[in-house]
Amino acid sequence: MVCLSSLSRALGLKTPLMDSIAYLGGALMQTDYWANGRTVKDLGMENLTLDEMKDLLENGYPE
């Protein structure tokens, strides 16, 4: 959830339901998924445009 929510945020989309599920799951498991989950920043995608993200997701990182 954190990864998809982070990706959506980077694209300017709001994901209140996904965010809530990640927060509730974290509370149940006593884990901060926002601190420990993968984000756009962790994946090296934080400064990419939509087209660059699409290319990366379709073709992977350049070698």
N, C-alpha and C positions, 0 to 999 in steps of 0.2 A: 503494500500500500504506500509506504513512504516513497519508494522509487517512482511510482506512477504519479503520486501527488506532486512530488518535486518536479517531475517532467512537465506536468500540467501547469504548475506555477510559472515555470520558465517560459512557457508559451502564452502566459497571460490568462489562463483558465482557472476558475475557482472549482475546488473539489471538496465541498464541506462534508459530504457523506464519507468519502475516503479518509479525509482527515480525522473525522470522528471515530471511525473504525480503528484507525491506527492509535489514536489516543486511548480509546477504551481497551483495546487489546493490550496496550502497554501497561495500563493500570491493572488489568487482570493478571498479567504475567510479571508485574513489577519490573518492567524494562522500559527504558526510554528509547523507543524505536526511532524517534526523530534524531537522537544523538548517535544511535548505533546503526540505523538503516542506511542503505545506499541512496545518495542524492545525486542530482545532476552535477553538483560540484565534485563529488567523489568519483564520478564517471568521466570527469574531464570535459563535460558538455556545457558548462555554465555560460560560456560566451558565444555559443553557436547560434546561428539563425535557424529558422524552421527548416529551410532547405538543407542546411548542413547537418542538422539532426537527422532528417530523413535519410540522407546519404549514409551517415554513420550507422544508423540502425539497419539499413539495407545491405551495406557493403562491409561494415566493420571498420576498425581503425586501420589507417594506412600502415604498411610495413616499413 
